[in-house]
Amino acid sequence: MDILNRLRAISVESLQLNLLEDELRGVTRLSEIAGVDSMAALAFVAAVEKEFHIVIEPERLELDFIEDLPRLAAYVEARGRRATRNDRQRLRALAKTTRNVWQLWTERSESLTLN
């Protein structure tokens, strides 16, 4: 599977969408798959970094860049070639933080739903 298709699959998985692979053909922007708020973008970025063993540089963490799947795929391909040990350490720390934020957000969402 090429990087662009992997990004599409990652978006469905990380955003917990119920879509089939056929529904993703031709999708070039993340917003074509789902509404993207800051929490969704964070979950998607963390999943991309984990899948490809990279760390996306902070200056790249703009919604327009993250949503543009072909552009992100080109970046991931180039970045993957030069991943370092430091990137892997930062990735592990980010994954832990993301899990904690996602858990907190889920708990708060559930408590708001119950009220």
Steps between C-alpha positions, in 0.01 A plus 500: 500500500643839407537782753194694382275196541655429838421858607139451393481177699666665802246783489209256513657303782624793710175695462298183565294530183288224356611514137604240246819518298300557179350816649849650536605485135577842363496671840775761515395708802436375850189718517349289219501205740389669821462826681837589647521684828813543712449169683449310175808664349705407807384138485576482127847654535589265786383200298702613194812551709460161663430316175795649313739536796550870443439824686332775302682825560298756700508755217317244282215453748254722318157368409540588132818290479360209702178491296682491165559125476721496184719775647516318834585175319795667323618642832468162675697331224781754519495509881499124532830483318669710764331392825738508795522347843393833647187491282409159639541623859287807430243278330467275806451805724242646260310172479477485879380861521246444224359193673463702821331792323268267306402316818427827680297631206303173480425504872381861484288431193337205674429703814342777291285245319376359829392843628 
